[in-house]
Structure formats: C-alpha cells, structure tokens
Amino acid sequence: MKNVEMKVEGNILTIKVDLTKEFGPSSSGKTIIIASTEGNIAIPEKEEVKIGLNVYKKK
C-alpha cells in the first residue's frame, strides 16, 4: 500500500490519505498517483471484505 491508512471501529471503515504526497506517474502516464492499495486487499479485522483504492490527479 502506498499512502493509505485504514482503521475499523465497530462497523465503520476509516481511510486516511495524505493528499500532498505523490508517487509518480501512472502506467499510462496520464495521471499522478497520490495513493493506492495496489490491487484488492483485505480490510483490517474483516478479512472477508476487500477494497481496491486508487487516488490520483491529472498531470
């Protein structure tokens, strides 16, 4: 995971992303990656629930 923090409290998933960070261009080169789970991953404490997250901005 790049720049993604997840926390589960009861039945609420909270996701934190620092919008000031950048990890370079996407594979297409059209956008700049800010955060990514780099595919689908299990949510902490809820292994049966998956998330796939990409945060990006235009170049």
ChimeraX commands (.cxc) that place a marker at each C-alpha (Angstrom):
marker #1 position 0.00,0.00,0.00 radius 0.5
marker #1 position 1.15,3.48,-0.80 radius 0.5
marker #1 position -0.03,6.35,1.41 radius 0.5
marker #1 position -3.21,4.58,2.60 radius 0.5
marker #1 position -4.09,4.09,6.26 radius 0.5
marker #1 position -7.20,2.09,7.16 radius 0.5
marker #1 position -8.87,1.58,10.52 radius 0.5
marker #1 position -12.02,-0.30,11.52 radius 0.5
marker #1 position -14.04,0.83,14.53 radius 0.5
marker #1 position -17.14,-1.30,15.02 radius 0.5
marker #1 position -18.73,-1.40,11.58 radius 0.5
marker #1 position -17.09,1.80,10.29 radius 0.5
marker #1 position -14.06,1.76,7.97 radius 0.5
marker #1 position -11.99,4.95,8.02 radius 0.5
marker #1 position -9.47,5.61,5.25 radius 0.5
marker #1 position -6.74,8.26,5.55 radius 0.5
marker #1 position -4.78,9.53,2.55 radius 0.5
marker #1 position -2.25,12.37,2.61 radius 0.5
marker #1 position -3.20,14.38,-0.49 radius 0.5
marker #1 position 0.16,16.21,-0.52 radius 0.5
marker #1 position 2.15,13.07,-1.41 radius 0.5
marker #1 position 2.89,11.88,-4.93 radius 0.5
marker #1 position 4.28,8.55,-6.15 radius 0.5
marker #1 position 4.96,9.44,-9.76 radius 0.5
marker #1 position 3.03,8.87,-12.96 radius 0.5
marker #1 position 0.54,6.07,-13.54 radius 0.5
marker #1 position 1.43,3.33,-16.01 radius 0.5
marker #1 position -0.45,5.21,-18.75 radius 0.5
marker #1 position 1.38,8.42,-17.87 radius 0.5
marker #1 position -1.86,10.42,-17.88 radius 0.5
marker #1 position -2.16,10.86,-14.12 radius 0.5
marker #1 position -0.02,11.24,-10.98 radius 0.5
marker #1 position -0.58,8.61,-8.28 radius 0.5
marker #1 position -1.32,10.02,-4.81 radius 0.5
marker #1 position -2.30,6.76,-3.06 radius 0.5
marker #1 position -3.08,3.16,-3.94 radius 0.5
marker #1 position -3.78,-0.17,-2.34 radius 0.5
marker #1 position -2.01,-1.62,-5.42 radius 0.5
marker #1 position -4.86,-4.00,-6.13 radius 0.5
marker #1 position -7.58,-5.51,-3.98 radius 0.5
marker #1 position -6.67,-6.20,-0.36 radius 0.5
marker #1 position -8.48,-7.38,2.77 radius 0.5
marker #1 position -9.71,-4.78,5.23 radius 0.5
marker #1 position -8.07,-4.99,8.68 radius 0.5
marker #1 position -10.08,-7.19,11.08 radius 0.5
marker #1 position -12.58,-8.04,8.27 radius 0.5
marker #1 position -10.62,-10.43,6.06 radius 0.5
marker #1 position -13.77,-11.37,4.11 radius 0.5
marker #1 position -14.21,-7.74,2.96 radius 0.5
marker #1 position -11.90,-6.42,0.23 radius 0.5
marker #1 position -11.03,-2.94,-1.01 radius 0.5
marker #1 position -9.27,-1.60,-4.09 radius 0.5
marker #1 position -8.41,2.10,-3.87 radius 0.5
marker #1 position -6.63,4.46,-6.27 radius 0.5
marker #1 position -6.29,8.19,-5.64 radius 0.5
marker #1 position -4.80,10.26,-8.45 radius 0.5
marker #1 position -4.78,13.62,-10.16 radius 0.5
marker #1 position -4.32,14.79,-13.74 radius 0.5
marker #1 position -0.76,15.60,-14.80 radius 0.5
marker link #1:1,2 radius 0.2
marker link #1:2,3 radius 0.2
marker link #1:3,4 radius 0.2
marker link #1:4,5 radius 0.2
marker link #1:5,6 radius 0.2
marker link #1:6,7 radius 0.2
marker link #1:7,8 radius 0.2
marker link #1:8,9 radius 0.2
marker link #1:9,10 radius 0.2
marker link #1:10,11 radius 0.2
marker link #1:11,12 radius 0.2
marker link #1:12,13 radius 0.2
marker link #1:13,14 radius 0.2
marker link #1:14,15 radius 0.2
marker link #1:15,16 radius 0.2
marker link #1:16,17 radius 0.2
marker link #1:17,18 radius 0.2
marker link #1:18,19 radius 0.2
marker link #1:19,20 radius 0.2
marker link #1:20,21 radius 0.2
marker link #1:21,22 radius 0.2
marker link #1:22,23 radius 0.2
marker link #1:23,24 radius 0.2
marker link #1:24,25 radius 0.2
marker link #1:25,26 radius 0.2
marker link #1:26,27 radius 0.2
marker link #1:27,28 radius 0.2
marker link #1:28,29 radius 0.2
marker link #1:29,30 radius 0.2
marker link #1:30,31 radius 0.2
marker link #1:31,32 radius 0.2
marker link #1:32,33 radius 0.2
marker link #1:33,34 radius 0.2
marker link #1:34,35 radius 0.2
marker link #1:35,36 radius 0.2
marker link #1:36,37 radius 0.2
marker link #1:37,38 radius 0.2
marker link #1:38,39 radius 0.2
marker link #1:39,40 radius 0.2
marker link #1:40,41 radius 0.2
marker link #1:41,42 radius 0.2
marker link #1:42,43 radius 0.2
marker link #1:43,44 radius 0.2
marker link #1:44,45 radius 0.2
marker link #1:45,46 radius 0.2
marker link #1:46,47 radius 0.2
marker link #1:47,48 radius 0.2
marker link #1:48,49 radius 0.2
marker link #1:49,50 radius 0.2
marker link #1:50,51 radius 0.2
marker link #1:51,52 radius 0.2
marker link #1:52,53 radius 0.2
marker link #1:53,54 radius 0.2
marker link #1:54,55 radius 0.2
marker link #1:55,56 radius 0.2
marker link #1:56,57 radius 0.2
marker link #1:57,58 radius 0.2
marker link #1:58,59 radius 0.2
view
